[in-house]
Amino acid sequence: MTKGTGSFGKRHNKSHTLCIRCGKSSYHIQKKRCSQCAYPAAKCRSFNWSVKGKRRKTTGTGRMKNLKIVHRRFRNGFQTGVAKPNKKVTSS
């Protein structure tokens, strides 16, 4: 049996499938764990020895559906929808 071309034809069992958190095909079916993001762990997998890997997955690389709204509200001082009271002008 050779190690190369002939052996590759026999590979038809999938050990990894799509992860519901990161979307990559890294969720190990038997281990029930994603090798990319460590799902179902609460914290996402990241290590300081892989700076590029952290850069790919950090905040700002996706949609930021909620965070961009929070940033806009922060600039306006988190207005609540109530009209500001009129400032009384004191004449002196």
CORBEL-V729147 format. One record per run of one state. SS is the DSSP state (~ for helix, > for strand, _ for the rest). FROM is the first residue (numbers start at 1). TO is the last residue. Records with the same first field share a line. If there is no record, write none. Layout:
SS=FROM-TO + FROM-TO
//
This chain:
_=1-4 + 9-15 + 18-26 + 29-32 + 35-50 + 58-66 + 76-92
~=5-8 + 51-57 + 67-75
>=16-17 + 27-28 + 33-34
//
